[in-house]
């Protein structure tokens, strides 16, 4: 039968590898891996000897076609990522779509997920949440993404690299004002750390690049009560005073938004 197995692997602690995942990797004909060097270490640890093909962001289009053709010819394949569940912020998403086009059955072998693991220990609301992945490095795309979430009431989850953390914390504070924030670092690893803080405190305390490793940010959603004691006219008035004191209009709108809890874009439009 034509089958692609989507296999979850540990996000740090190898003891989290499930017996079913080991059994599946032992039984398939070949493995599609994001980084074959990383996966080889995992396979060696569990004594698994299987041929691998690389499948990553820059070769996913044509390599996905090759993988599907091999499966259609009678082979079975397992896709794995470097850590966690394939297809989540991962090129495996495309392979699933290609399998659908080829009428290839997909079977999931669940494993650890940094998204869910971080949410569970965040101390924030878990009933409804939205996973936002990595923020763009492009300033406009990044700003637009965050702006679109200003009224999001669900808990928000982001992935972030340590070298970009300082800028991201500043952007979160600038966009959402002071909200509860949990920083989950190095989950399941020796130096695992769960930091329950706020956007303001995090900006002040962790802007020096001191936090290293894999990082997940869990941000409190907008409080259900959206009423503001300020009107849009009040907010525009505050912004105008700040501009008169020498502040740029965009910065003045941002500062007025923090004070009034009225959307920065609305204030800026009225300023213009």
Buried (B, 14 or more C-beta within 10 A) or exposed (E): EBBBBBBBBBBBEEEBBBEBBBEBBBEBEBBBBBBBEBBBEBBEEEEBEBEBBBBBEEEBEEBBBEBBEBBEEEBBBBBBBBBBBBBBBBBBEBBBEBBEEBEBEBEBBEBBBBBBBBBEBBEBBEEEBBBBBEBEEEEEEBBEBBEEBBEBBBBBBBBBEBEBBBBBBBBBBBBBBBBBBBBBBBBBBEEBEBBBBBBBBBBEBBEEEEBEBBBBBBBBBBEEEEEEEBEBEBBBBBBBEBBEEEBEBEBBBBBBBBBBBBBBEBBBEBBE
